[in-house]
Amino acid sequence: MFTELIVLRHLFTVLHSRWEALRADPEAGYTTETVIVTALLAALALTAVGIIVAKVVSAANNISTGSGG
């Protein structure tokens, strides 16, 4: 048998076994909904951090150091 065919046969055997394992336990992977909710929460967290940083920098710029003339 050709070497390439042996490699392809092994690849298909591995893919088939993984496919069967996933079909046996449908809760094994993340659903699309879980991924989207996680992405939205991450975006909200980054937005909140951005707002906080902007307010802190603004407040820091308003601090008088007394070195004005």
Buried (B, 14 or more C-beta within 10 A) or exposed (E): EEEEEEEEEEEEEEEEEEEEEEEEEEEEEEEEEEEEEEEEEEEEEEEEEEEEEEEEEEEEEEEEEEEEE
